[in-house]
Amino acid sequence: MALTSVDMVLVFEEQTPKNLIQEILPDILVKGGDYKIEDIVGSNTVIKNGGNVKVLQFHEGYSSSSYISKIKTLT
């Protein structure tokens, strides 16, 4: 399975995951390639606590928001 190394996936209601990141202090924070590490909400917290922030390579035409919208139209 592709996500066997993922410990937890959380849904949050706030505009940003800042408070959640400060609470759970993840070891790794990952965002898509259209971000810079310094612009990622919570990156300072993760790095300060010894974690890593990773920016994935951006692939034009692929976005989680797009997939979520498509899934919503199917239900």
C-alpha positions in Angstrom: 0.0 0.0 0.0 1.3 3.5 -0.9 0.6 5.1 2.4 1.9 2.5 4.8 4.5 5.0 6.2 1.8 7.6 7.0 1.0 7.7 10.7 -1.9 10.1 10.6 -4.2 12.1 8.3 -6.2 14.9 9.9 -9.0 17.1 8.7 -9.1 20.6 10.2 -11.7 23.4 10.0 -9.5 26.5 10.4 -8.1 28.5 7.5 -4.6 27.2 8.1 -3.2 24.2 10.0 -1.0 26.4 12.2 -2.6 25.5 15.5 -2.8 21.8 14.6 0.9 21.7 13.6 1.9 23.4 16.9 -0.2 20.8 18.8 1.0 17.6 17.1 4.5 18.7 16.1 4.9 16.4 13.1 8.3 14.9 12.2 7.7 15.8 8.5 5.5 18.4 6.9 4.9 18.1 3.2 3.5 20.6 0.7 3.2 20.8 -3.1 5.8 22.2 -5.4 4.0 25.6 -5.7 5.2 26.5 -2.2 8.5 27.7 -0.8 9.5 26.4 2.6 9.5 29.9 4.2 5.9 30.3 3.0 4.5 27.1 4.4 2.4 27.6 7.5 4.0 25.8 10.4 7.3 25.2 8.8 9.1 27.3 11.5 7.5 25.2 14.2 8.4 21.9 12.6 12.0 22.9 11.9 12.5 24.4 15.4 11.4 21.0 16.9 13.9 19.0 14.8 11.5 18.0 12.0 11.8 18.3 8.3 9.7 20.3 5.8 9.6 18.8 2.3 8.3 20.5 -0.9 7.2 18.0 -3.5 7.9 18.5 -7.2 5.1 20.4 -8.9 3.3 18.6 -11.7 1.2 20.9 -13.8 -2.5 19.9 -14.0 -2.4 17.8 -10.8 -3.8 19.2 -7.6 -5.4 17.8 -4.5 -8.1 20.6 -4.7 -8.9 19.4 -8.2 -9.2 15.8 -7.2 -11.4 16.7 -4.2 -13.7 18.7 -6.5 -14.0 15.8 -8.9 -14.8 13.4 -6.0 -17.5 15.7 -4.7 -19.3 15.6 -8.0 -19.4 11.8 -7.9 -21.2 11.6 -4.6 
